[in-house]
Amino acid sequence: MLGCMQSEDKTDSSTETITAKAVRAGATFRLITSFMLVVIVAFVAVEGWRTWRDYRAAFESARDSVTNLARATAQHAEDAIRQVDVLTAALGERVEGDGLQNINVLRIHKLLVQQSKIMPQLHGLFIYGSDGQWIVTDKETIPEPANNADRDYFQYHRTHDDRNVRIGEVVRSRSTDDLIIPISRRLNNSDGSFAGVLLGTIKVSYFVDYYGDFKIDDKGALVLAMRSGTILVRRPFIASVVGKSLANSEIFKRYLPASNEGIAEVKAVIDDTERLYGYRALTTYPLVVEAGLSRESITAPWRRDLLKTGFVLVFLIAVLAVFGFIVLSQLRQRMVAERELRHAHQAMRDMALTDSLTGLGNRRRLDSALLDEIRLAKRQRSSLSLIMLDVDYFKRYNDRYGHAAGDDCLSAVGGAIQQAVKRPGDLAVRYGGEEFTVLLPNTDSAGAKQVAHDILEAIRSLNIEHAEHPLGKVTASAGITTSQPSTEEVTPATLLKSADAQLYSAKQRGRNRWCSADESAL
């Protein structure tokens, strides 16, 4: 017996040593894996932060660029129109002072020619009478028929007393066939009645040439539009686009009503290109400028840098992964070997704690579990129940059917007991011979009685023939004990003794029943 115990102690010690090594190997594996993941995450995080910083920097730079472009183009448009405004105001005052009927056509013509040469944006200067007829212009020849009464600006001034300058939509010149922006104002007679129109026209090509000097991407855009949304000038210049409306664009619908200047990232209604726009409404005139850089041009350098960085990062991660794979593979092989050895030792340990006939735990396992569960129940102040069972008239069964049939009977009874014990924490063992024990942690008397009832019913349901039994089939008897280790002195011996006493009582009362200290039942 001593030799047996020493062998088991050696097995336990060896198992604990292997388990400790496995734990250390597992910890090392997790540490290396965690280190690699931390390094990879650190690489990705640093590069991700840098990439995000560069992305924001690209857009910040683009915001500055479109803001400056919008400011420059707005100032340019305002200056160009103000010069024409001031000139036509002075001319208008002089013409009205002399009276259109007393105008010196030759002298005014020379004056208009002189002013046209001074101002590069001017396409022409014109004075029309109340009927729309050309009275005087800076041009050397007057086309036939020379009447502008059908022009929108002429009809406006004829029906409105407004003396301010008016900026009209782009029209095609009847004298040169150029696209022009009309800048007009009303002329009055001395009595305030409509006398005619004074018109200065700005060449659309003047703005196109100016916008062409800016270094923007191929998909960028510069726009000069009326506050109503009508396009006057656009780069890239497409004649068919001039006159189209931006009224339904995001800038005109959402942004301009809230602020006269700002930045917006929107999709253009003209060509569906996503751009970052700087927009600005002129302070003096009802015009709006937009300067846009395509999103593609803003992000293209960033994407190229991201691609290069991505290649470098992937390479570094690949090198680290290969190195880690080699180290972890070796460590994994070691862990697998130790795991197999641990499983072998565990299998030996399980065999030492398992009844080979029924597959239930054995007496040694019960002794170990009893001590642990008594301590746990004491700490948790919970109930602990124990059921001891005995197959009725088993000696007679063996004598009648033989030991091989007896072993089959005990195996079937063990299976029935295991099936009736449903909780993972409950323990069913073969105590010895035809005796079985069920340990029920955290179970009160009522719960233990129910389990005992289920076990006895499961054994009856096997319907194993037993000719030497009064009922003609195999049954069992059970003794139940329940204790409170936190309030009473409980040991494995006292529990087993108490359950055994109740089992004896059940046998005395006729077998095929359970019995407990406070109650008995069939």
PyMOL commands that set and color helices and strands:
alter all, ss='L'
color gray80, all
select helices_A, chain A and resi 2-98+100-102+105-118+152-159+204-212+239-241+250-255+295-353+363-380+394-401+403-420+445-461+492-508
alter helices_A, ss='H'
color red, helices_A
select strands_A, chain A and resi 122-129+134-137+166-167+171-172+179-188+194-203+221-226+231-235+261-267+274-281+287-294+384-391+427-432+435-441+476-483+514-516+520-521
alter strands_A, ss='S'
color yellow, strands_A
deselect
rebuild
show_as cartoon
